[in-house]
């Protein structure tokens, strides 16, 4: 988002885009901003999609707004932003350790992993075989696999945290203890080729949950 247009960007989302998404039946949307480290004015939105068939109808904004109004909204977004990227990401519940509720966990540590070609099966096997260890250690995370969009195809490990202070306790490999973690990393040598870590903070002003749909933001 352009720094001088941030207020206009937020107003457009609150007054036009979020109501349009609700009318289109989008059950929830979460918004995130850069958390202390990285591009200060970057915003990230996560919106569920049940099927790619939804795109054949033009997407939620096209279903909710009249063509002329949609054109005005898109024109304002072009004015308020320097660039935009869109990705389709598949949530892998079978490889994740879920929590019943992440409400009140406003910080997200996102670890992007590039996996060597042909070795994704090994990475999946590592996660699947250690789900019991993660659960026993109380390590909760979601696994996401990027399907489409710019950049490399990556796997994402997303951990929701209560505060920045929890960053110091380490990532999901803390489930194995300090000594064993080194052995685990050695076993993944050649499987994981690039690691990138991002910290995000939940933006309440641009998000809504399913329970809020009838009451407004």
Buried (B, 14 or more C-beta within 10 A) or exposed (E): BEEEBBEBBBEBBBEBBBBBBBBBEBBBBBBBBBBEEEEEBBBBBBEEEEEEEBEEEBBBBBBBBEEEEBEBBEEBBEEBBEEEEEBEBEBBEEBBBEEEEBEEBBBBBBBBBBBEEEBBEBBBEBBEEBBEBBEEBEBBBBBBBBEEEEEEBBBBBBBBBEEBEBBEEEBBBBBBEEEEBEEBEEEBEEBBEEEEEBBBBBBEEBBBEEEEBEEEB
